Amino acid sequence: MTPLPDRFCPADGTRVPGGSLDWCCPVCRGPLDLHFAPTPAPLTSLTGRVNSLWRYAECLPLAAPTVSLGEGRTPLVELRGGISAKLDFLMPTLSFKDRGAVLLAELALRLGPRQVLADSSGNAGTAIAAYCARAALPCTVYVPEGTSPKKLEQIEAHGARVHVVDGDREATARAAREAADSPGTFYASHVFNPYFLHGTKTYVHELWEDLGGRLPDVIVVPVGNGTLLLGAALAVAELHRAGLIDRRPALYAVQAAAVAPLAHAWAEGSEELVGVTPTAPTIAEGIAIPRPPRARQILRTVRAFGGTFLTVTENQIRHAQRDLAARGLYVESTGAACWAAVREGVLWGRTAVVPLCGAGVKTGLARG
């Protein structure tokens, strides 16, 4: 089996051996990145390959998967005026988080931990639970109080133990990180573990293939912890470096106005979070992250890719969710945030793709 590549801290360069269970930088306790710069296969060589995200094997840091559920290759459908939607809510666990979860479960299987631990507001935890079930790995998922009962039911149905934290999403993350230091624990963090980002990047590899070897002018993504945006940037860089695209699309990041620390920092021209940004309850629970650990990376990436931040109100999200449902696409409120941001014409005739990240059956229609 090919040795696992080393990980490194993007903040201070500290290296972490690829085969260790260490989940963060031992110096600054920050997230890790991966020493891995693959070359994608040309479009013509993809014909006849497995119909899942594993068809992009050259670009994935793990090969010969054993825990796949056929994830990836979700449909791309037109919405209006050059804007299309990628239906990632049609994944095996009904959210885009399957893209990264399968990589984490595959990695955990190879490292052989005593237990797998994750924290989530719902979708990531569900995905980790499902793929751990596929790999026959014991799994515990920390969730904040108030998590959708339907998501909790789905996590438990996969055999994972649910640990409800008395607090918000940040309190849940702190509790999970404390537990993650226990010996023999694999912390399947969709934020700290770079393998998750290398799973989410397949979203863009699929766009490139589905659009015949090109990408839209703008890729619009919802941003809480930024895993889809950072994964998208990895894929765009890989394709551009290999000469498979001649220009890089702009990356637009969408946040709920109620919880928009990154958009606030962007407006201030800062490369990191600015003070403590006031927050309020939001129906976009999947992106309600007041202090994302990869904030500096996210801000730098949006700037490097010629993008910007957009914010949406609660009413805009509700209206977008209902508008999508009227078009036959029933997604959860977080999944409607990107359509809410661009459906009124802010893209000025440019082509764009928005992700529909989670199924509406997970939470129901947003009320109010």
Legacy VTK file of the C-alpha trace (Angstrom):
# vtk DataFile Version 3.0
C-alpha trace
ASCII
DATASET POLYDATA
POINTS 368 float
0.000 0.000 0.000
1.317 3.454 -0.923
2.675 5.360 2.110
0.451 8.165 3.338
1.736 11.662 2.522
2.818 13.887 5.386
0.568 16.656 6.610
1.711 20.153 7.500
0.468 23.246 9.295
-0.224 26.073 6.819
0.395 28.622 9.572
3.881 27.607 10.751
4.991 24.732 8.499
5.146 22.077 11.225
5.099 18.589 9.691
2.949 15.721 10.975
3.652 12.141 9.801
0.986 10.802 7.471
0.442 7.624 9.492
-0.167 9.262 12.884
-3.490 9.885 14.609
-2.483 13.488 15.396
-5.349 15.692 14.207
-3.892 19.194 14.526
-0.626 21.104 14.536
1.237 20.229 17.756
2.543 23.800 17.974
-0.449 26.060 17.272
-3.297 23.485 17.412
-4.481 24.650 13.993
-5.814 22.650 11.021
-3.494 20.672 8.757
-2.953 20.533 4.999
-1.557 17.738 2.859
1.706 17.479 0.918
0.004 16.262 -2.251
0.075 17.882 -5.698
-1.483 15.454 -8.203
-1.885 15.707 -11.958
-5.467 15.094 -13.183
-6.143 12.692 -16.026
-7.230 14.231 -19.345
-10.910 14.215 -20.200
-10.619 11.490 -22.840
-9.164 8.989 -20.363
-12.184 9.129 -18.027
-14.487 7.200 -20.362
-15.470 3.835 -18.933
-14.187 4.500 -15.420
-16.174 3.763 -12.254
-19.190 6.072 -11.955
-18.270 7.642 -8.627
-15.836 10.250 -7.374
-13.161 7.534 -7.417
-12.983 7.936 -11.220
-10.581 10.814 -10.425
-8.150 8.409 -8.747
-5.024 10.306 -9.842
-6.174 13.289 -7.764
-7.071 11.437 -4.560
-4.526 10.797 -1.774
-5.941 7.292 -1.182
-6.324 4.546 -3.774
-8.251 1.265 -4.054
-11.231 2.228 -1.847
-13.044 -0.384 0.223
-15.790 1.705 1.866
-17.385 3.448 -1.109
-21.167 3.833 -1.357
-21.035 5.030 -4.962
-20.793 8.678 -3.919
-20.296 11.426 -6.465
-21.331 12.003 -10.093
-24.399 13.992 -9.078
-26.565 15.642 -11.776
-26.024 19.146 -13.103
-29.255 20.911 -14.103
-29.954 24.394 -15.439
-31.883 26.826 -13.260
-32.013 30.112 -15.139
-29.956 32.520 -17.233
-26.668 30.643 -17.325
-26.886 29.470 -13.716
-26.941 25.730 -13.091
-27.281 23.689 -9.924
-25.302 20.615 -8.944
-27.556 18.240 -7.044
-25.287 17.052 -4.269
-28.311 16.431 -2.062
-28.682 13.200 -4.072
-25.616 11.665 -2.391
-26.025 8.397 -0.399
-26.590 10.270 2.900
-28.349 13.187 1.151
-25.614 15.815 1.441
-22.337 16.836 -0.189
-20.459 15.835 2.977
-20.222 12.283 1.593
-17.435 13.518 -0.681
-15.119 14.127 2.258
-16.524 11.514 4.639
-15.590 8.614 2.380
-11.957 9.769 2.401
-11.946 10.080 6.200
-13.458 6.631 6.702
-11.023 5.098 4.226
-8.128 6.768 6.040
-9.398 5.635 9.446
-9.701 2.064 8.203
-6.031 2.107 7.221
-4.858 3.683 10.477
-6.810 1.212 12.633
-7.974 3.420 15.546
-9.853 2.225 18.603
-12.692 4.638 17.810
-13.736 7.334 15.336
-15.036 10.647 16.659
-16.689 13.521 14.796
-18.554 16.734 15.565
-21.252 18.225 13.392
-24.454 20.233 13.157
-25.895 17.226 11.343
-24.847 16.499 7.768
-21.140 15.821 8.315
-21.944 13.648 11.319
-24.473 11.685 9.312
-21.964 11.122 6.518
-19.189 10.044 8.908
-21.596 7.684 10.680
-22.676 6.086 7.403
-19.173 5.510 6.075
-17.944 4.235 9.435
-20.831 1.770 9.344
-19.678 0.708 5.882
-16.138 0.243 7.226
-17.321 -1.467 10.468
-15.643 1.227 12.582
-17.093 2.334 15.962
-18.190 5.955 15.734
-19.325 8.712 18.092
-20.765 11.982 16.804
-20.921 15.127 18.944
-23.828 17.420 18.035
-25.151 20.693 19.501
-28.462 20.830 21.282
-31.241 21.719 18.881
-29.868 19.623 16.010
-32.627 18.509 13.654
-34.299 15.345 15.043
-34.313 13.880 11.550
-30.548 14.245 11.335
-30.095 12.673 14.773
-32.296 9.777 13.719
-30.195 9.264 10.604
-26.922 9.286 12.565
-28.225 6.744 15.071
-29.680 4.552 12.331
-26.136 4.012 11.052
-25.121 2.676 14.456
-23.160 5.687 15.673
-23.411 6.920 19.246
-24.766 10.465 19.503
-23.325 12.772 22.163
-25.486 15.897 22.531
-23.534 18.903 23.826
-25.292 21.476 25.994
-24.377 24.471 23.849
-23.945 25.789 20.333
-21.871 24.560 17.397
-18.672 26.066 18.806
-19.167 24.428 22.214
-19.692 21.135 20.409
-16.447 21.508 18.495
-14.524 22.298 21.699
-15.919 19.239 23.457
-15.078 16.986 20.512
-11.518 18.309 20.250
-10.909 17.608 23.916
-12.117 14.043 23.446
-10.078 13.693 20.253
-6.850 13.714 22.250
-7.759 10.366 23.862
-5.336 7.566 22.835
-6.454 5.482 19.872
-8.975 8.068 18.665
-9.273 9.095 15.028
-10.807 12.558 14.895
-12.795 12.554 11.649
-12.910 16.333 11.515
-14.250 17.806 8.304
-12.481 21.026 9.340
-9.045 19.963 10.622
-8.371 16.890 8.477
-7.137 17.781 4.950
-8.375 14.497 3.482
-11.886 15.898 3.709
-10.916 18.790 1.435
-9.448 16.381 -1.100
-12.808 14.635 -1.126
-14.861 17.794 -1.594
-12.647 18.915 -4.479
-14.191 16.176 -6.631
-17.214 18.486 -6.879
-15.202 20.655 -9.289
-13.608 17.734 -11.129
-17.151 16.573 -11.894
-18.177 20.036 -13.085
-15.173 20.119 -15.377
-16.052 16.738 -16.847
-19.787 17.446 -17.161
-19.107 20.759 -18.923
-16.849 19.102 -21.472
-13.483 20.165 -20.102
-14.318 23.677 -18.976
-15.613 25.438 -15.885
-18.202 28.229 -15.423
-17.206 31.850 -14.960
-18.163 31.694 -11.290
-18.386 28.859 -8.763
-20.681 29.861 -5.901
-20.431 27.969 -2.605
-21.920 28.303 0.887
-19.258 28.928 3.516
-19.306 28.086 7.200
-16.101 26.152 7.853
-15.205 26.537 4.179
-14.577 22.889 3.279
-16.330 23.010 -0.094
-14.703 26.314 -1.069
-11.193 25.159 -0.125
-11.737 21.849 -1.890
-12.947 23.679 -4.989
-9.791 25.807 -4.954
-7.630 22.664 -4.806
-9.352 21.187 -7.858
-9.225 24.399 -9.885
-5.509 24.721 -9.122
-4.882 21.111 -10.167
-6.741 21.495 -13.454
-5.105 24.833 -14.251
-1.605 23.620 -13.374
-2.065 20.620 -15.678
-3.180 22.865 -18.546
-6.653 21.296 -18.607
-8.331 24.698 -18.185
-6.965 27.989 -19.493
-8.492 30.240 -16.849
-9.551 29.954 -13.233
-13.177 30.737 -12.350
-13.961 33.206 -9.590
-14.963 31.694 -6.246
-17.937 33.399 -4.581
-18.570 32.629 -0.912
-22.068 32.884 0.571
-22.872 33.381 4.251
-26.087 33.933 6.141
-26.267 37.576 7.215
-27.107 36.376 10.734
-23.743 34.603 11.077
-21.243 36.184 8.694
-17.809 36.556 10.345
-15.930 35.982 7.092
-18.062 38.397 5.102
-17.485 40.974 7.838
-13.717 40.471 7.716
-13.844 40.709 3.920
-15.727 43.997 4.085
-13.062 45.317 6.467
-10.288 44.285 4.082
-8.812 41.957 6.683
-7.005 38.654 6.107
-8.341 37.251 9.372
-11.423 37.494 11.542
-12.088 40.951 12.955
-12.992 40.978 16.637
-16.197 39.200 17.633
-18.856 39.544 14.958
-22.410 39.694 16.386
-24.516 36.662 15.488
-28.194 35.776 15.558
-30.168 32.569 15.054
-30.310 31.398 11.442
-32.167 28.731 9.507
-28.923 28.081 7.603
-27.582 25.974 10.469
-24.984 24.240 8.302
-22.989 27.463 7.803
-23.582 29.085 11.206
-19.920 29.061 12.269
-18.866 32.190 14.234
-15.103 31.414 14.247
-14.059 29.016 11.470
-10.577 27.565 12.167
-9.532 27.988 8.520
-10.690 31.617 8.326
-7.364 32.993 7.091
-7.150 30.334 4.363
-10.712 31.005 3.240
-10.239 34.756 2.992
-6.957 34.412 1.122
-8.444 31.857 -1.265
-11.449 34.003 -2.194
-9.118 36.921 -2.829
-6.653 34.830 -4.859
-9.457 33.498 -7.052
-10.929 36.902 -7.811
-14.078 36.243 -5.820
-16.115 37.984 -3.181
-18.473 37.337 -0.273
-22.249 37.575 -0.504
-24.677 37.515 2.405
-28.340 36.526 2.442
-31.134 37.299 4.872
-33.416 34.759 6.478
-36.289 35.822 4.220
-34.131 35.484 1.120
-33.210 31.940 2.151
-36.851 31.024 2.785
-37.952 32.401 -0.574
-35.103 30.639 -2.389
-35.944 27.326 -0.739
-39.555 27.606 -1.874
-38.508 28.733 -5.339
-36.280 25.665 -5.724
-39.078 23.420 -4.484
-41.369 24.933 -7.109
-38.746 23.918 -9.683
-38.810 20.319 -8.403
-35.752 20.605 -6.141
-36.485 20.122 -2.433
-33.411 21.111 -0.443
-32.769 22.147 3.130
-32.505 25.823 3.971
-28.694 25.882 4.121
-28.634 24.312 0.669
-30.765 27.150 -0.705
-28.392 29.906 0.470
-26.379 30.117 -2.749
-29.465 30.322 -4.947
-30.766 33.018 -2.602
-27.559 34.983 -3.197
-27.549 34.910 -7.009
-31.100 34.405 -8.251
-31.826 38.141 -8.509
-29.113 38.755 -11.103
-25.932 39.732 -9.242
-23.803 37.711 -11.675
-24.535 40.058 -14.609
-24.830 37.458 -17.345
-21.890 35.287 -16.335
-22.206 31.517 -16.199
-22.238 30.012 -12.720
-22.928 26.839 -10.765
-24.470 26.675 -7.302
-24.451 23.555 -5.117
-27.645 22.193 -3.610
-25.922 20.612 -0.659
-28.556 18.897 1.504
-31.974 17.336 1.038
-35.093 19.068 2.322
-36.309 15.911 4.057
-33.546 16.451 6.625
-35.122 19.614 8.053
-38.351 20.445 6.211
-39.351 23.840 4.857
-38.128 26.844 6.802
-41.034 28.643 8.471
-41.531 32.284 9.183
LINES 1 369
368 0 1 2 3 4 5 6 7 8 9 10 11 12 13 14 15 16 17 18 19 20 21 22 23 24 25 26 27 28 29 30 31 32 33 34 35 36 37 38 39 40 41 42 43 44 45 46 47 48 49 50 51 52 53 54 55 56 57 58 59 60 61 62 63 64 65 66 67 68 69 70 71 72 73 74 75 76 77 78 79 80 81 82 83 84 85 86 87 88 89 90 91 92 93 94 95 96 97 98 99 100 101 102 103 104 105 106 107 108 109 110 111 112 113 114 115 116 117 118 119 120 121 122 123 124 125 126 127 128 129 130 131 132 133 134 135 136 137 138 139 140 141 142 143 144 145 146 147 148 149 150 151 152 153 154 155 156 157 158 159 160 161 162 163 164 165 166 167 168 169 170 171 172 173 174 175 176 177 178 179 180 181 182 183 184 185 186 187 188 189 190 191 192 193 194 195 196 197 198 199 200 201 202 203 204 205 206 207 208 209 210 211 212 213 214 215 216 217 218 219 220 221 222 223 224 225 226 227 228 229 230 231 232 233 234 235 236 237 238 239 240 241 242 243 244 245 246 247 248 249 250 251 252 253 254 255 256 257 258 259 260 261 262 263 264 265 266 267 268 269 270 271 272 273 274 275 276 277 278 279 280 281 282 283 284 285 286 287 288 289 290 291 292 293 294 295 296 297 298 299 300 301 302 303 304 305 306 307 308 309 310 311 312 313 314 315 316 317 318 319 320 321 322 323 324 325 326 327 328 329 330 331 332 333 334 335 336 337 338 339 340 341 342 343 344 345 346 347 348 349 350 351 352 353 354 355 356 357 358 359 360 361 362 363 364 365 366 367
